[in-house]
Amino acid sequence: MRYNVRHMMGAEKYLCPYCEEPFDTEEELSKHIDKVHIGKGLLEGNRRKW
């Protein structure tokens, strides 16, 4: 997945496509999306959804 990248205060930030919160790395953004917007899935150990 490609994320929107913006320059903020001289540094690249990855913006959340749901809430536009900025993150320093794609990994941090991905974890945020999983935790806040999607929830834990099968690979994170929550099998109740499946």
N, C-alpha and C positions, 0 to 999 in steps of 0.2 A: 504494500500500500504506500502511496506517495503522500507525504504530509506537506502542508503549507509551511514554508520557511520564511521568516521575516527577520530583518535586521533590527535589533532593539538595543540601544545603548552600545553600539559598536560590535555586538555579537549576534550570531545567528541563533534564532529561537524557533523551535518547532511548535506550531500552534495546534491545539486540540480542535478538530473539526466540529465538535459538539458544543464546547463552551469557550473556545478561543484562549484558553489559559496557555501561557508560554512555558516551554520546557527546553532545557539545554541539550538534551540528546533525544534521538528517536526512541531509544530504549525506555527512557523515563516517560515519554509520551505514551508509548505502547502500554506500559504498566498502568498508567493513569486511566487510559481508555478502558482497559480490562477491568480495573478495580471500581471505577466510579460510574462509567456509562454502560458497560455491558455486563459486568459481574463475572465471577469465576466460572470458567467453562469446564468441560470434560478433562482437559489437560492439566488444569490447576487443582483437580481433585474433587470438584463439586459435581457429583453424578446425578443429583436430584433433577437437574434440568433435562437429562437424557433418559 
